[in-house]
Amino acid sequence: MATYAIGDVQGCYDNLIKLLDKIKFDEKKDKLLFCGDLINRGNKSLKTIRFIKGLGSCAKAVLGNHDLHCLVVANNFKKPNKSDTLNKIYRASDKKELLDYLRFLPFIYCDDSKNTLIVHAGIYPFWNQKQAFLYAKEAEKVLQSDDYLKFLKKMYGNLPNKWSDKLSGYDRLRFIVNSFTRMRYVSIKGKLDFINHNSPNNKNKNLYPWYELSKHKKNDKQIIFGHWATLKGYESPYIYGIDTGCVWNLKLSALQIKKQKDNVWHSINCKK
């Protein structure tokens, strides 16, 4: 049995199938862990989400910002972007089932057997892993409740951009969601920056990739994240970034999770 973490697919169904063929994925034995942004911008979003959902228990996924965007637009709280490729989902006969599938995805997934956490953007570096789980559960509880539409309506925004235990209500939930799905750079004082998307080679000197401020503690799990395509892949002893720009015609990557530090990269060249 092999376990693979998969980078941002974003509706690029053909590339996903090509990657699964390369790794000889066997749904009877293997497991896939998707790092969010399953859909949008690629030209087969509907086919992609149906396929991943249809894999059942052998495929786990977390929520990405594009997946949340789909939920917000589907409920008319935001106009679609010009680059969106979600209309077929909105018109699908199984629309409700697909949207509910997204809504019930977690913000963080733990594979204890592999000592691994899967997230979309990352884990806020001023939280420990136990706190991250607790805060993720707070947001998941609201998103999965009968009152989730109120949350979706208030979800978007860049403020607050710094964590405080005193945050409450939608401000608290918004920060939690932004940390798990939108975060890239963070200041030394813990402020999230949503302007800079470029690679760390060209970063603002006052900003740090979140993972550079993250302090790995004994017994912590390794972290695998997506979201940040301009990294073109990132690897440190305990943190891996596996969004390698599939939707930008670069690569789609699978990280085969073995013993920590012995993970194996598999990638294919992509066409949108």
C-alpha positions as CSV (number, residue, x, y, z in Angstrom):
1,M,0.0,0.0,0.0
2,A,1.3,3.4,-1.0
3,T,0.2,6.8,0.2
4,Y,0.6,9.9,-2.1
5,A,-0.1,13.6,-1.3
6,I,-1.3,15.3,-4.5
7,G,-0.7,19.0,-5.3
8,D,-3.3,21.5,-6.5
9,V,-5.2,19.9,-9.4
10,Q,-7.6,22.9,-10.0
11,G,-9.8,21.1,-12.5
12,C,-7.0,19.7,-14.6
13,Y,-8.5,16.2,-14.9
14,D,-6.4,14.9,-17.8
15,N,-3.2,15.8,-16.0
16,L,-4.4,14.1,-12.8
17,I,-5.1,10.9,-14.7
18,K,-1.7,11.1,-16.3
19,L,-0.1,11.5,-12.9
20,L,-2.0,8.6,-11.4
21,D,-1.0,6.4,-14.4
22,K,2.6,7.3,-13.8
23,I,2.5,6.3,-10.2
24,K,0.4,3.2,-11.0
25,F,-2.2,4.2,-8.6
26,D,-4.4,1.3,-7.4
27,E,-7.5,2.4,-5.6
28,K,-7.9,-1.0,-4.0
29,K,-4.5,-0.6,-2.2
30,D,-3.3,3.0,-2.3
31,K,-4.4,6.2,-0.7
32,L,-4.4,9.8,-2.1
33,L,-4.3,12.9,0.0
34,F,-5.3,16.0,-1.9
35,C,-3.9,19.4,-0.7
36,G,-7.0,21.4,-1.7
37,D,-7.9,23.5,-4.7
38,L,-9.4,20.4,-6.4
39,I,-11.2,22.6,-8.9
40,N,-11.2,25.9,-10.8
41,R,-9.2,27.4,-13.7
42,G,-8.6,24.1,-15.3
43,N,-11.0,23.1,-18.0
44,K,-12.6,20.0,-16.4
45,S,-13.6,21.0,-12.9
46,L,-16.8,19.0,-12.9
47,K,-15.1,15.9,-14.1
48,T,-12.4,16.3,-11.6
49,I,-14.6,16.7,-8.5
50,R,-16.8,13.8,-9.5
51,F,-13.7,11.6,-10.0
52,I,-12.1,12.5,-6.6
53,K,-15.4,12.2,-4.8
54,G,-16.1,8.9,-6.5
55,L,-12.8,7.4,-5.2
56,G,-14.4,7.2,-1.8
57,S,-12.4,6.3,1.2
58,C,-9.1,5.9,-0.7
59,A,-9.0,9.7,-1.4
60,K,-8.9,12.3,1.3
61,A,-8.8,16.1,0.7
62,V,-8.7,19.4,2.5
63,L,-10.4,22.7,1.5
64,G,-8.5,25.2,-0.6
65,N,-9.4,28.8,-1.4
66,H,-10.8,27.8,-4.8
67,D,-13.0,25.2,-3.3
68,L,-14.4,27.8,-0.9
69,H,-14.8,30.3,-3.7
70,C,-17.0,27.7,-5.5
71,L,-19.3,27.5,-2.5
72,V,-19.5,31.3,-2.1
73,V,-20.3,31.9,-5.8
74,A,-22.8,29.0,-5.9
75,N,-24.7,30.8,-3.2
76,N,-24.6,34.2,-4.9
77,F,-22.5,35.9,-2.3
78,K,-19.8,36.8,-4.9
79,K,-19.7,37.2,-8.6
80,P,-17.6,34.7,-10.5
81,N,-14.1,35.6,-11.7
82,K,-13.3,35.7,-15.4
83,S,-10.9,32.8,-15.0
84,D,-13.5,30.6,-13.2
85,T,-14.4,27.2,-14.8
86,L,-17.1,26.3,-12.4
87,N,-20.3,26.7,-14.4
88,K,-20.7,23.1,-15.2
89,I,-20.7,22.3,-11.5
90,Y,-23.4,24.9,-10.9
91,R,-25.6,23.4,-13.6
92,A,-24.9,19.7,-12.8
93,S,-27.7,17.4,-11.8
94,D,-25.7,16.4,-8.7
95,K,-24.8,20.0,-7.8
96,K,-26.0,19.7,-4.2
97,E,-24.0,16.5,-3.6
98,L,-20.9,18.1,-5.0
99,L,-21.2,21.3,-3.1
100,D,-21.9,19.3,0.1
101,Y,-18.8,17.2,-0.6
102,L,-16.7,20.4,-0.6
103,R,-18.5,21.9,2.4
104,F,-17.8,18.8,4.6
105,L,-14.0,18.7,3.7
106,P,-11.7,19.6,6.6
107,F,-9.2,22.4,6.7
108,I,-6.6,20.0,8.1
109,Y,-6.3,16.2,7.7
110,C,-4.1,14.0,9.8
111,D,-2.7,10.6,8.6
112,D,-1.4,9.1,11.8
113,S,0.0,6.1,10.1
114,K,2.3,8.4,8.1
115,N,2.8,11.0,10.9
116,T,1.6,13.6,8.4
117,L,-0.6,16.6,8.3
118,I,-2.2,17.8,5.0
119,V,-3.3,21.4,4.7
120,H,-3.8,23.8,1.7
121,A,-1.9,27.0,2.5
122,G,-0.1,26.0,5.7
123,I,-0.3,26.2,9.5
124,Y,-0.1,29.7,11.1
125,P,3.4,29.6,12.6
126,F,2.4,31.1,15.9
127,W,0.1,28.1,16.5
128,N,1.2,24.7,17.6
129,Q,-0.2,21.7,15.9
130,K,-2.7,20.9,18.6
131,Q,-4.0,24.5,18.4
132,A,-4.2,24.3,14.6
133,F,-6.5,21.2,14.9
134,L,-8.8,22.9,17.5
135,Y,-9.1,26.1,15.4
136,A,-9.8,24.1,12.2
137,K,-12.6,22.3,14.0
138,E,-14.1,25.6,15.0
139,A,-14.4,26.7,11.4
140,E,-15.5,23.3,10.2
141,K,-18.2,23.1,12.7
142,V,-19.8,26.3,11.4
143,L,-19.2,25.5,7.7
144,Q,-20.9,22.1,8.2
145,S,-23.8,23.5,10.2
146,D,-27.3,24.4,9.1
147,D,-26.3,28.1,9.4
148,Y,-23.3,27.8,7.0
149,L,-24.7,30.4,4.6
150,K,-24.3,33.2,7.2
151,F,-20.6,32.1,7.5
152,L,-20.0,32.1,3.7
153,K,-21.5,35.6,3.4
154,K,-19.1,36.9,6.0
155,M,-16.1,34.8,5.2
156,Y,-14.2,37.0,2.7
157,G,-11.8,39.8,3.9
158,N,-8.2,40.4,4.8
159,L,-8.9,41.5,8.4
160,P,-8.1,40.7,11.0
161,N,-4.6,39.8,9.8
162,K,-3.1,38.9,13.1
163,W,-4.1,36.2,15.6
164,S,-5.4,37.0,19.1
165,D,-7.0,34.6,21.5
166,K,-9.5,37.4,22.0
167,L,-10.8,37.2,18.5
168,S,-14.5,36.1,18.3
169,G,-17.3,35.6,15.9
170,Y,-16.8,36.0,12.2
171,D,-13.5,37.8,12.7
172,R,-12.1,34.8,14.5
173,L,-13.4,32.4,11.9
174,R,-12.2,34.6,9.0
175,F,-8.6,34.6,10.3
176,I,-8.7,30.8,10.8
177,V,-9.9,30.2,7.3
178,N,-7.4,32.7,5.8
179,S,-4.6,31.0,7.6
180,F,-5.4,27.5,6.3
181,T,-6.4,28.5,2.7
182,R,-4.7,31.8,1.7
183,M,-1.6,32.3,3.8
184,R,1.9,32.6,2.2
185,Y,3.9,35.4,3.9
186,V,3.8,36.4,7.5
187,S,5.6,39.2,9.3
188,I,7.8,38.5,12.3
189,K,5.0,39.9,14.5
190,G,2.5,37.4,13.1
191,K,0.7,39.6,10.5
192,L,-0.6,37.8,7.4
193,D,0.2,39.4,4.0
194,F,-2.2,38.8,1.1
195,I,-0.5,41.0,-1.5
196,N,2.7,39.1,-2.2
197,H,2.4,35.9,-4.2
198,N,5.9,35.8,-5.6
199,S,8.7,33.4,-4.7
200,P,10.9,34.0,-1.7
201,N,13.7,34.9,-4.0
202,N,11.9,38.2,-4.6
203,K,10.2,38.7,-1.3
204,N,9.8,41.8,0.8
205,K,12.5,41.9,3.4
206,N,10.0,42.3,6.2
207,L,8.0,39.2,5.3
208,Y,8.8,35.6,5.7
209,P,7.3,32.4,4.2
210,W,5.2,31.0,7.0
211,Y,7.2,27.8,7.1
212,E,10.4,29.8,7.9
213,L,8.8,31.0,11.1
214,S,7.3,27.6,11.9
215,K,9.2,25.8,14.8
216,H,9.1,22.0,14.6
217,K,8.8,20.4,18.0
218,K,9.6,16.9,19.1
219,N,6.7,14.6,18.2
220,D,5.2,17.1,15.7
221,K,4.0,15.6,12.4
222,Q,5.4,16.5,9.1
223,I,3.4,19.1,7.1
224,I,2.5,18.9,3.4
225,F,0.8,21.9,1.8
226,G,-0.2,23.2,-1.6
227,H,-1.4,26.7,-2.7
228,W,1.9,28.4,-3.5
229,A,2.7,27.6,-7.1
230,T,5.6,30.1,-7.5
231,L,7.6,28.0,-5.1
232,K,7.6,25.3,-7.8
233,G,7.9,22.8,-5.0
234,Y,9.5,23.1,-1.5
235,E,11.2,20.6,0.7
236,S,12.7,20.8,4.2
237,P,13.1,18.1,6.7
238,Y,9.6,18.4,8.0
239,I,7.6,20.6,5.6
240,Y,6.8,20.0,1.9
241,G,5.1,22.3,-0.6
242,I,3.8,20.4,-3.5
243,D,1.8,22.9,-5.6
244,T,4.1,22.8,-8.7
245,G,1.9,24.9,-11.0
246,C,-0.2,22.4,-12.9
247,V,-2.8,25.0,-13.9
248,W,0.0,27.3,-15.1
249,N,1.2,24.6,-17.5
250,L,4.1,23.6,-15.3
251,K,3.9,20.3,-13.3
252,L,1.5,18.3,-11.2
253,S,3.2,16.5,-8.4
254,A,2.6,13.5,-6.1
255,L,4.7,13.1,-3.0
256,Q,4.9,9.5,-2.0
257,I,4.9,9.5,1.8
258,K,7.3,7.0,3.3
259,K,9.4,7.4,6.4
260,Q,9.9,11.0,7.3
261,K,12.7,12.5,5.2
262,D,12.5,9.6,2.8
263,N,9.5,10.9,0.8
264,V,9.7,10.5,-3.0
265,W,8.6,13.1,-5.6
266,H,6.7,12.1,-8.8
267,S,5.8,14.8,-11.3
268,I,4.4,15.1,-14.8
269,N,4.5,18.0,-17.2
270,C,1.1,19.7,-17.6
271,K,-1.1,21.1,-20.3
272,K,-4.1,23.1,-19.2
